[in-house]
Amino acid sequence: MPGICNKNRQTHAGPKLGECMIQVLTLRQPFQHKRDPMATKKSSTNPTRVAAKSPAKPAAKSPAKAPKKSPAKSAAKSPAKSAKKTVIAPASKAIKVVQGVKPSVLNGHTKTTPTQPTRTPAKAVLKAPNKPPLISPHGLVKGKHIVCFWKQNDLGLFGRRPDRWIQMWEQDPKIEKVLVFETPISKQSLEEWLRRAITLEATSASEYRLLLDQAVAKLQGKCDTTKTTYKSFLTPINKSADNQDYLRWVLQQFKAQGIESPTVVLWPACFANEALVKAMNPQQIITDLIDDQRLFPANASLVPTITSQYQTWLKLSDTVVSNSEGLIESFVKEFARQDIGLLPNQALAPQPVTAKTAKPRAGKSTKKRMVVGFVGNMRERMDTQALLQAMTDNPDKDFWFVGQTHGSTFYTAASKQANCKFWGTLRQSEAEQVVAQFDVAVVPFLDTPLVTSMSPMKQETYAKGKVPTVTLRELKNL
């Protein structure tokens, strides 16, 4: 198996609905066989383990211990202020929450990773004392060709971090071709998305309608531009993607695009391995870390596999960046790579283009009721009790929510509130139109290790709409 993928969106196959549609897609893509990301959990072959066993690059004068004054150690002394309740927790505790084993088990596994020598970041424009180096995305990529490996099947919908990268490359005249590989997907997954899209109530079904529409559009090439091409491996029934078919297919797409010596950009945990990337003869490898994937409940059984992939890419990459200081702190300690750079989400904002801006709701300045808004996934991380209490304590305000709701205990409870409105899952442009109508926004996250490793893109969405962020406690005074 070439790698693993995030399973948060994937589910076991349900009834085989839409078989005709799936067959048409298969005929249009004769060599695109795709796998259900959920099959990763059941697969007996571990591609990332194979990759991790590859001989490591010699590390000259590699210190046995990390420097006494590590940038990560002092990062916790000055956490940035935000609306969410976040306390940076040690990496060992974060892993213990998910895996349910003693930290010594994972620590023993981690000790097998060779210590990395301190490297100089490729594009450090600022390196303050006791802070991770601040990285600029401009000029970071070498060469004119880029190959990406993303960990999900949702690019082009919600303004994910890779979408920001791709928009920036689209505007860069030095970049000629961008080839994007999303995680493999099976016909069973497409059928399950279709089943949920037509059987769930409208708010929860909206997520699966969008995912299905986008997946079909990509398989048909409708999301491609003159510069960027999206590819997804469609695995057949009764055959997972952890075989040579996937490797040959990826290299076939790579050669068909005429790409040579590319910059490879990865977002672990993605479906790729060391052998596949090296076969592309990359000019450089960049790893962009978003969240600690081991802390998602759906990935609990995959913690060793994901850890192995982190070890592989942090060892092989020329440049490693992240959008979260909390994640950088924990990864510097665990994987002993001292030069992980901070690349904030806002630094990836593309150049402004001429377009209609979202207009505020009519009569916003004179309306009687204030709108408190939130954009994002409502299945985890949210402080459900605090939010419900805030709605009860502020009956004179309306609470609007945009995002995924299926399987959310908060959605089940909050939908009964008279002053609560759920918009469902929207495309980024549509979500921005709704955000423009917020008076204030909230980020009501729980105090967990998972939240510590995050830097939500919603903050930039709020800022773009010029919507101030407040805490739940402040609502009574507004």
C-alpha positions as CSV (number, residue, x, y, z in Angstrom):
1,M,0.0,0.0,0.0
2,P,1.6,3.3,-1.0
3,G,0.3,5.3,1.9
4,I,-2.7,6.1,4.0
5,C,-5.4,8.6,3.9
6,N,-7.6,10.6,6.3
7,K,-10.8,8.7,6.9
8,N,-12.9,11.4,8.5
9,R,-15.2,11.6,5.5
10,Q,-15.2,8.0,4.5
11,T,-17.7,5.4,5.5
12,H,-18.4,1.8,4.8
13,A,-20.3,1.1,1.7
14,G,-24.1,1.0,2.0
15,P,-26.6,-0.2,-0.5
16,K,-25.4,-0.1,-4.1
17,L,-27.3,2.9,-5.4
18,G,-26.4,4.8,-8.5
19,E,-24.7,1.8,-10.1
20,C,-25.4,3.1,-13.5
21,M,-23.6,6.3,-12.8
22,I,-20.6,4.5,-11.4
23,Q,-20.4,2.2,-14.4
24,V,-20.4,5.2,-16.7
25,L,-17.6,6.8,-14.8
26,T,-15.6,3.6,-14.9
27,L,-16.0,3.4,-18.7
28,R,-14.9,7.0,-19.1
29,Q,-11.8,6.2,-17.0
30,P,-10.7,2.7,-18.2
31,F,-7.4,2.7,-16.3
32,Q,-8.6,4.6,-13.2
33,H,-9.2,2.1,-10.5
34,K,-9.8,3.5,-7.2
35,R,-9.9,2.4,-3.6
36,D,-12.1,3.2,-0.6
37,P,-10.0,5.2,1.9
38,M,-11.9,3.2,4.5
39,A,-10.2,0.1,3.2
40,T,-6.9,1.4,4.7
41,K,-8.0,0.3,8.1
42,K,-8.5,-3.3,7.0
43,S,-5.5,-3.6,4.7
44,S,-2.8,-6.0,5.9
45,T,-0.1,-4.3,3.9
46,N,1.5,-1.2,5.2
47,P,3.1,1.0,2.5
48,T,4.3,3.6,4.9
49,R,6.1,0.9,6.9
50,V,7.9,-0.1,3.8
51,A,8.9,3.4,3.1
52,A,10.1,3.9,6.6
53,K,12.5,1.0,6.3
54,S,14.3,2.6,3.4
55,P,17.9,3.5,4.4
56,A,18.0,6.9,6.0
57,K,20.2,9.6,4.6
58,P,23.5,9.8,6.5
59,A,23.3,12.5,9.2
60,A,26.6,14.2,9.8
61,K,27.3,14.9,13.4
62,S,23.8,14.1,14.4
63,P,23.3,15.1,18.0
64,A,22.0,12.4,20.3
65,K,19.8,14.9,22.1
66,A,18.0,18.0,21.0
67,P,19.6,21.3,21.8
68,K,18.8,22.6,25.2
69,K,17.3,25.7,23.8
70,S,14.8,24.4,21.3
71,P,12.5,26.8,19.5
72,A,9.6,24.6,20.4
73,K,10.2,24.6,24.2
74,S,9.8,28.3,24.5
75,A,6.9,28.5,22.1
76,A,4.5,27.5,24.8
77,K,5.6,30.4,26.9
78,S,4.0,32.9,24.7
79,P,0.9,31.4,23.1
80,A,-1.0,33.6,20.7
81,K,-4.3,35.1,22.0
82,S,-7.4,33.7,20.3
83,A,-11.1,33.2,20.9
84,K,-10.7,29.5,21.3
85,K,-9.8,27.9,24.6
86,T,-6.5,26.2,23.8
87,V,-3.8,25.0,26.1
88,I,-0.7,23.5,24.5
89,A,-0.3,20.0,25.7
90,P,2.8,17.6,25.4
91,A,2.8,15.4,22.4
92,S,2.9,12.3,24.6
93,K,-0.4,13.2,26.2
94,A,-2.0,13.9,22.9
95,I,-1.1,10.5,21.6
96,K,-2.3,8.8,24.8
97,V,-5.7,10.3,24.4
98,V,-6.3,8.7,21.1
99,Q,-4.4,5.4,21.2
100,G,-5.2,4.5,24.8
101,V,-1.8,3.1,25.5
102,K,1.1,4.1,27.7
103,P,3.3,6.8,26.2
104,S,6.3,4.5,26.6
105,V,5.0,2.3,23.7
106,L,5.1,5.2,21.2
107,N,8.2,6.6,22.7
108,G,10.0,3.4,22.1
109,H,8.8,3.5,18.5
110,T,9.9,7.0,18.1
111,K,13.4,6.3,19.4
112,T,14.1,4.2,16.3
113,T,14.0,7.3,14.2
114,P,17.5,8.7,13.4
115,T,18.0,12.2,14.8
116,Q,18.1,14.8,12.2
117,P,20.8,17.4,11.9
118,T,19.8,21.0,12.3
119,R,19.0,22.5,8.8
120,T,18.7,26.0,7.5
121,P,15.2,26.7,6.3
122,A,15.0,27.2,2.5
123,K,13.1,30.5,2.7
124,A,13.3,31.9,6.2
125,V,12.6,35.6,6.1
126,L,12.4,36.0,9.9
127,K,13.8,33.9,12.8
128,A,13.0,35.5,16.1
129,P,14.6,34.0,19.2
130,N,12.7,31.1,20.7
131,K,10.3,31.1,17.8
132,P,10.0,28.7,14.8
133,P,11.4,30.3,11.6
134,L,8.7,32.2,9.7
135,I,8.5,30.9,6.1
136,S,7.5,32.8,3.0
137,P,5.7,30.7,0.3
138,H,6.9,33.0,-2.5
139,G,9.9,31.5,-4.3
140,L,9.8,28.5,-2.0
141,V,9.1,26.1,-4.9
142,K,11.9,25.3,-7.3
143,G,11.5,24.5,-10.9
144,K,8.4,24.8,-13.2
145,H,6.5,21.6,-12.4
146,I,4.7,20.6,-9.1
147,V,3.2,17.3,-8.0
148,C,0.9,17.3,-4.9
149,F,-0.5,14.5,-2.7
150,W,-3.5,15.6,-0.7
151,K,-5.1,13.5,2.1
152,Q,-8.8,13.8,1.3
153,N,-11.2,14.2,-1.7
154,D,-12.5,17.7,-1.1
155,L,-10.3,20.2,-2.9
156,G,-12.0,23.0,-4.6
157,L,-14.9,23.1,-2.2
158,F,-14.1,24.6,1.1
159,G,-11.0,26.7,0.6
160,R,-8.6,24.2,2.2
161,R,-4.9,25.1,2.6
162,P,-3.9,23.2,-0.6
163,D,-6.5,25.3,-2.4
164,R,-4.6,28.4,-1.3
165,W,-1.3,26.9,-2.6
166,I,-2.8,26.0,-5.9
167,Q,-4.4,29.4,-6.4
168,M,-1.0,31.0,-5.7
169,W,0.7,28.7,-8.2
170,E,-1.9,29.5,-10.8
171,Q,-0.9,33.1,-10.6
172,D,2.9,32.4,-10.7
173,P,4.2,32.7,-14.3
174,K,7.2,30.6,-13.4
175,I,5.0,27.5,-12.7
176,E,3.9,25.7,-15.8
177,K,2.2,22.6,-14.6
178,V,0.6,21.4,-11.3
179,L,-0.5,17.8,-11.0
180,V,-2.7,17.1,-7.9
181,F,-3.4,13.6,-6.6
182,E,-6.2,13.2,-4.0
183,T,-6.6,10.1,-1.9
184,P,-7.9,7.0,-3.8
185,I,-11.6,6.5,-3.7
186,S,-13.8,3.4,-4.3
187,K,-17.1,2.9,-6.1
188,Q,-18.5,1.9,-2.7
189,S,-17.7,5.3,-1.3
190,L,-19.3,7.1,-4.2
191,E,-22.4,4.9,-3.7
192,E,-22.4,5.7,0.0
193,W,-22.2,9.4,-0.7
194,L,-25.1,9.1,-3.1
195,R,-27.1,7.2,-0.6
196,R,-26.6,9.8,2.1
197,A,-27.2,12.7,-0.4
198,I,-30.7,11.4,-1.1
199,T,-31.7,9.9,2.2
200,L,-30.5,12.3,4.9
201,E,-32.4,15.4,5.8
202,A,-31.4,18.4,3.6
203,T,-28.9,20.1,6.0
204,S,-26.7,17.0,6.6
205,A,-27.2,15.7,3.0
206,S,-25.7,18.9,1.6
207,E,-22.1,17.7,2.5
208,Y,-22.4,14.5,0.5
209,R,-24.1,16.2,-2.5
210,L,-21.1,18.5,-2.8
211,L,-18.5,15.8,-2.3
212,L,-20.2,13.6,-4.9
213,D,-20.6,16.4,-7.4
214,Q,-17.0,17.4,-7.0
215,A,-15.7,13.9,-7.3
216,V,-17.6,13.3,-10.5
217,A,-16.4,16.6,-11.9
218,K,-12.8,15.7,-11.2
219,L,-13.1,12.3,-12.8
220,Q,-14.5,13.9,-15.9
221,G,-11.8,16.6,-16.0
222,K,-14.2,19.5,-15.4
223,C,-12.1,20.9,-12.6
224,D,-8.9,21.1,-14.6
225,T,-7.4,24.3,-15.9
226,T,-4.7,25.0,-18.5
227,K,-2.1,24.7,-15.7
228,T,-3.6,22.4,-12.9
229,T,-4.8,18.8,-13.4
230,Y,-6.7,16.8,-10.7
231,K,-6.4,13.0,-10.6
232,S,-8.1,10.4,-8.4
233,F,-7.5,6.7,-8.4
234,L,-10.7,4.7,-8.7
235,T,-10.2,1.3,-7.2
236,P,-12.4,-1.7,-8.3
237,I,-14.5,-3.7,-6.0
238,N,-12.8,-6.5,-4.1
239,K,-9.3,-5.0,-4.7
240,S,-7.7,-2.3,-2.5
241,A,-5.3,0.3,-3.8
242,D,-2.3,-1.1,-1.9
243,N,-0.8,-2.8,-4.9
244,Q,1.4,-2.0,-7.9
245,D,-1.7,-0.9,-10.0
246,Y,-1.8,2.4,-8.1
247,L,1.9,3.0,-8.4
248,R,1.9,2.3,-12.1
249,W,-1.2,4.5,-12.6
250,V,0.3,7.5,-10.7
251,L,3.5,7.3,-12.7
252,Q,1.5,7.0,-15.9
253,Q,-0.4,10.2,-15.1
254,F,2.9,11.8,-14.2
255,K,4.5,10.9,-17.6
256,A,1.4,11.8,-19.6
257,Q,1.7,15.4,-18.3
258,G,5.3,15.6,-19.5
259,I,6.5,16.6,-16.0
260,E,10.2,16.5,-15.3
261,S,12.1,16.9,-12.0
262,P,9.1,18.4,-10.1
263,T,8.8,19.9,-6.7
264,V,6.7,17.3,-4.7
265,V,4.4,18.8,-2.0
266,L,2.8,16.5,0.5
267,W,0.2,16.8,3.2
268,P,0.5,13.7,5.5
269,A,-1.2,11.4,6.0
270,C,-1.4,11.1,2.2
271,F,-1.5,8.1,-0.1
272,A,2.1,8.1,-1.3
273,N,5.4,6.5,-0.2
274,E,9.1,7.0,-0.6
275,A,9.6,4.8,-3.6
276,L,6.8,6.5,-5.5
277,V,8.2,10.0,-4.9
278,K,11.8,9.0,-5.6
279,A,10.6,7.5,-9.0
280,M,9.6,11.1,-10.0
281,N,13.2,12.3,-9.5
282,P,12.0,15.3,-7.5
283,Q,14.0,18.5,-7.5
284,Q,12.8,19.1,-3.9
285,I,10.3,17.7,-1.4
286,I,8.1,20.0,0.7
287,T,6.0,18.6,3.6
288,D,3.1,20.8,4.9
289,L,1.8,19.7,8.2
290,I,-1.9,20.4,9.0
291,D,-3.1,19.1,12.4
292,D,-1.8,15.9,14.0
293,Q,-3.7,13.3,12.1
294,R,-3.2,10.7,14.8
295,L,-5.5,12.7,17.1
296,F,-8.7,12.3,15.1
297,P,-10.8,9.5,16.6
298,A,-11.4,7.9,13.2
299,N,-7.6,7.4,12.9
300,A,-7.1,5.8,16.3
301,S,-6.2,2.3,14.9
302,L,-3.8,3.9,12.4
303,V,-1.5,5.8,14.8
304,P,1.6,3.6,14.2
305,T,1.1,3.8,10.5
306,I,0.7,7.6,10.5
307,T,3.7,8.0,12.9
308,S,5.8,6.0,10.4
309,Q,4.7,8.3,7.6
310,Y,5.6,11.4,9.6
311,Q,9.0,9.9,10.2
312,T,9.5,9.2,6.5
313,W,8.5,12.6,5.2
314,L,10.2,14.6,8.0
315,K,13.4,12.7,7.2
316,L,13.2,13.0,3.4
317,S,11.8,16.5,2.9
318,D,14.0,19.5,2.0
319,T,11.5,21.8,3.7
320,V,8.9,21.2,6.4
321,V,6.3,23.8,7.2
322,S,3.2,24.0,9.3
323,N,0.4,26.5,10.1
324,S,0.4,25.7,13.8
325,E,3.0,26.7,16.4
326,G,1.5,24.1,18.8
327,L,2.1,21.3,16.2
328,I,5.6,22.5,15.5
329,E,6.4,22.4,19.1
330,S,5.3,18.8,19.6
331,F,6.8,17.6,16.3
332,V,10.2,19.2,17.0
333,K,10.3,17.2,20.3
334,E,9.0,13.9,18.9
335,F,10.8,13.8,15.5
336,A,13.9,15.8,16.4
337,R,13.8,18.0,13.3
338,Q,14.6,21.5,14.5
339,D,13.9,23.5,11.4
340,I,10.2,23.1,10.9
341,G,9.0,26.5,9.7
342,L,5.8,28.4,10.5
343,L,3.8,29.3,7.3
344,P,0.6,31.0,8.5
345,N,-2.5,30.5,6.5
346,Q,-2.8,34.2,5.7
347,A,0.6,34.1,4.0
348,L,-0.9,31.9,1.3
349,A,-3.6,34.4,0.3
350,P,-3.5,34.7,-3.5
351,Q,-3.3,38.1,-5.2
352,P,-6.7,39.9,-5.3
353,V,-8.7,39.4,-8.4
354,T,-11.5,41.5,-9.9
355,A,-14.7,40.0,-8.6
356,K,-17.9,40.9,-6.9
357,T,-17.5,41.0,-3.1
358,A,-20.0,39.6,-0.7
359,K,-22.6,42.2,0.2
360,P,-23.8,42.5,3.8
361,R,-27.3,41.6,4.6
362,A,-29.8,44.3,3.8
363,G,-30.5,46.6,6.7
364,K,-27.6,45.2,8.7
365,S,-26.9,48.4,10.5
366,T,-30.5,48.9,11.6
367,K,-31.6,45.3,12.3
368,K,-32.8,44.5,15.8
369,R,-31.2,41.0,16.3
370,M,-27.5,40.4,16.2
371,V,-26.2,37.4,14.2
372,V,-23.5,35.2,15.9
373,G,-21.8,32.9,13.3
374,F,-19.6,29.9,13.0
375,V,-18.1,28.1,9.9
376,G,-16.7,24.6,10.1
377,N,-17.1,21.0,10.9
378,M,-19.5,20.4,13.7
379,R,-18.8,16.7,14.3
380,E,-15.9,17.2,16.8
381,R,-13.8,19.7,18.6
382,M,-16.7,21.9,19.4
383,D,-17.6,22.8,23.0
384,T,-21.2,21.7,22.7
385,Q,-22.4,22.4,26.2
386,A,-20.9,25.9,26.2
387,L,-22.5,26.7,22.8
388,L,-26.0,25.5,23.9
389,Q,-25.7,27.5,27.1
390,A,-24.7,30.6,25.1
391,M,-27.8,30.3,22.9
392,T,-30.0,30.0,26.0
393,D,-28.3,32.9,27.7
394,N,-28.7,35.1,24.6
395,P,-32.3,34.7,23.4
396,D,-32.1,38.1,21.7
397,K,-29.4,36.9,19.3
398,D,-29.5,34.6,16.3
399,F,-26.8,31.9,15.9
400,W,-25.9,30.8,12.4
401,F,-23.8,27.7,11.6
402,V,-22.3,26.8,8.2
403,G,-20.7,23.4,7.8
404,Q,-20.9,19.6,8.1
405,T,-23.6,18.4,10.5
406,H,-24.0,14.6,9.9
407,G,-23.2,12.7,13.0
408,S,-22.9,15.8,15.1
409,T,-24.4,15.6,18.6
410,F,-24.3,19.4,18.7
411,Y,-26.5,19.6,15.6
412,T,-29.0,17.2,17.1
413,A,-29.3,19.3,20.2
414,A,-29.0,22.8,18.8
415,S,-31.5,22.3,16.0
416,K,-34.2,22.4,18.6
417,Q,-33.2,25.9,19.7
418,A,-35.5,28.7,18.4
419,N,-32.7,31.2,17.8
420,C,-30.4,28.7,15.8
421,K,-30.1,28.4,12.0
422,F,-28.1,25.7,10.1
423,W,-27.1,26.5,6.5
424,G,-25.6,23.1,5.8
425,T,-22.3,22.6,3.9
426,L,-21.6,25.3,1.3
427,R,-18.9,25.9,-1.2
428,Q,-16.3,28.5,-0.1
429,S,-17.7,31.3,-2.2
430,E,-21.3,30.7,-0.9
431,A,-20.0,30.4,2.7
432,E,-18.3,33.8,2.4
433,Q,-21.6,35.3,1.3
434,V,-23.2,34.1,4.5
435,V,-20.2,35.1,6.7
436,A,-20.6,38.7,5.3
437,Q,-23.9,38.7,7.2
438,F,-22.4,37.8,10.6
439,D,-22.1,40.6,13.2
440,V,-19.6,38.6,15.2
441,A,-18.0,35.1,14.8
442,V,-17.0,32.5,17.4
443,V,-14.5,29.6,17.5
444,P,-15.9,27.5,20.4
445,F,-13.4,24.8,20.4
446,L,-12.7,22.4,23.3
447,D,-9.4,22.5,25.2
448,T,-7.8,19.3,23.7
449,P,-4.5,18.2,22.2
450,L,-6.1,18.1,18.8
451,V,-7.1,21.8,19.0
452,T,-3.6,22.6,20.1
453,S,-2.2,21.3,16.8
454,M,-4.7,23.3,14.7
455,S,-4.7,26.7,13.0
456,P,-8.3,27.0,11.6
457,M,-8.7,28.5,8.1
458,K,-12.0,29.9,9.4
459,Q,-10.1,32.7,11.0
460,E,-9.0,34.0,7.6
461,T,-12.6,33.6,6.3
462,Y,-13.9,35.8,9.2
463,A,-11.1,38.3,8.6
464,K,-11.9,38.5,4.8
465,G,-15.5,39.3,5.7
466,K,-14.4,41.9,8.3
467,V,-16.2,40.0,11.0
468,P,-14.8,40.3,14.5
469,T,-14.2,37.2,16.6
470,V,-15.5,37.1,20.2
471,T,-15.6,34.6,23.0
472,L,-18.9,33.1,24.1
473,R,-18.6,34.9,27.4
474,E,-18.5,38.3,25.7
475,L,-21.8,37.8,23.9
476,K,-23.9,39.0,26.9
477,N,-22.2,42.3,26.7
478,L,-22.9,42.9,23.0
